[in-house]
């Protein structure tokens, strides 16, 4: 018998719904789904530790679960120190 996972508040990095408490990010009235369905680009800009990555990962999972489109999450954060473009 496995013990249930005790959830905690995450204060660093992306949230994992199985491990962390989090608000329902996809129910926020941001209009992102309408922009995607209308083939528009959008920019997500917010302060550090405000849930941007968690939102994008949840949105990616939601889009992929519907089976109508395929979303890909990609982070370029590891490239921020690259100075040589070649």
N, C-alpha and C positions, 0 to 999 in steps of 0.2 A: 504494500500500500504506500503510495507516494503522498507526501505532505503537500497541502495546498500552497501555492506561491503567495507570499505575503507582499502585497503591493506597497510601494513607497512613492514619495514625491521625488521626481528626478530634477536635479538642478544643473546637470551638465550633459550635453549631447542629446541626440534624438530619443524620444520616448518610445518605449515598447509597451503597447496596451496590456500585454500579459503580465508585465512587471511593474508598471507605473500607473499612477492615477493620471488621467488626462480628461480634459473637457472634449465634448464631441466636436472636433474641428471641422468636420464636413457639413455640419448644420449651420455654420456661420453664413450670414447673407452677404457673401462677398461678390457674387456674380461671376465667379471663376468658371463654373460649369457652363454658363451661358456664353462666355467668351470662347471657351474651348469648342462648344458646339457650333459657334459662329465662325470658326477658323481664325480667331484673333490671337495675337500674341499678347502676353501680359507680363508684367514685372512684379515680383514679390519683394517689397522693401519694408523692413521692420528692424527694430533694435535687436541686439544680441539677446539670445536666450528667450525669445518671444514665441517660439514654436514654428518657425518657418520650415525647417527640415521635417519636423513631425507632420506638419500640414501637407507638404509635398509628397511625403511617403504615403500618407493616408489617402491622398487624392489619387496617386498612382495606383495603389491597390484597389481603390473603388472603381476607377475607370477600367482597369483590367478585369475586374470581377464581372462587369456588365457584359463583356464580350463583344461590344460594338466597335471599340477602338483599342489600340494598344498604347499604353503610356510607358515611357522609360525614364527612370530617375538616374541622373548622372551628376556627380559632384566634381567640380574642378578645383576644389579647395587645395588639393595637394600641389597644384601648379602655381600657387600665389607667390612662391619664392623664385620661380624661374625667371631669369633675366635674359637668357640667350634664346631668341625666337627660333633658331635653327635646331 
